[in-house]
Amino acid sequence: MISDPEMPNKAREGRFDDIRACIACNQACIGHFHAGYGISCIQNPLTGREAKLPPPARGPSRTILVAGGGPAGMKAAVTAAGRGHRVILCEAGPRLGGQALLAQLLPERAEFGGLITNLEREIAQAGVQVRLNTRVDRALVEALAPDAVIVATGATPYEPPVEGREDGHVTGAWAVLQGSANTGARVLVADWRADWVGMGVAEKLVLDGHSVTLAVDAPHAGFNLQMYLRSHWIARLHRLGVEIVPDARLYGVDGTTAYLMHNVSGEAMPREGVDTVVLATGHASETGLEQALAGIGVPVLLAGDCLSPRSAEEAVHEGFLAGRQV
């Protein structure tokens, strides 16, 4: 009901495929409750904000171009189309979904892919024109001549300078999830965000037969996750034999040694016998299109990680707001 207040009506009418199914993320519902603010839903940001966000009036139909088919762009497209606009959604890759496509590859996170499934259903119902394998640039915007552009181009992995990287084997979390990383038997995951990514990659690697150390740049693993999920996955990693090193930041590698620094004391904590270091060190905004569209003469709105890398909750919320604004 938090995810889709119309669920009973849709069920009564036999419209089961139209129900926005909960993806069990616990992020904006019980997560908000425990953080001390209003319950909402990462899929339905209107929940909990009904009084602040009344339904926007439908104005004259306009042409809206959305660049980026991740959660922010998909939500922006659905919302704008719901206001009566003609919406063109362009995605540079072959599939919609953005980073949610990676998130669903983590162990026990397949349900998160429901975010994509639900938005794809809503996009089809709203009549959004979807163009895959289409990268938006200034020339395309000028050719389509939209009334507004919503930029939701997301982010790419941030890889910090790692001293001695050329002497060790360093790869990224995305490469591990996509199956393109040739990881060694003994792996250290450098987790700078203390969220799903570091814990999920550590679990995936240990289930694949690797010996794994999770070095977390926080007081404990999963520091930024809702408490029920955090406790569940800390217990799971413990049972699987993953060594967790808290308050640790990677600053260098040397052959099979990874050099960590304790966040509080500043003391070095070298870890020997490391074949591969996996970076789960956050993301960097993709701002190329925003810069390319400077001075183009039509309103340009930003939503999601291209504005600032965060979670799917902020991406969907900002996509929703952008779709209301155009």
Beta strands, then each sheet from edge to edge (+ up, - down):
strand 1: 63-67
strand 2: 86-90
strand 3: 129-131
strand 4: 148-151
strand 5: 155-157
strand 6: 170-172
strand 7: 186-191
strand 8: 211-216
strand 9: 243-245
strand 10: 248-254
strand 11: 257-262
strand 12: 268-272
strand 13: 276-280
strand 14: 283-285
strand 15: 300-302
sheet 1: 3+ 2+ 1+ 4+ 15+
sheet 2: 5+ 14-
sheet 3: 6+ 13+ 7+ 8+ 9+
sheet 4: 10+ 11- 12+
end
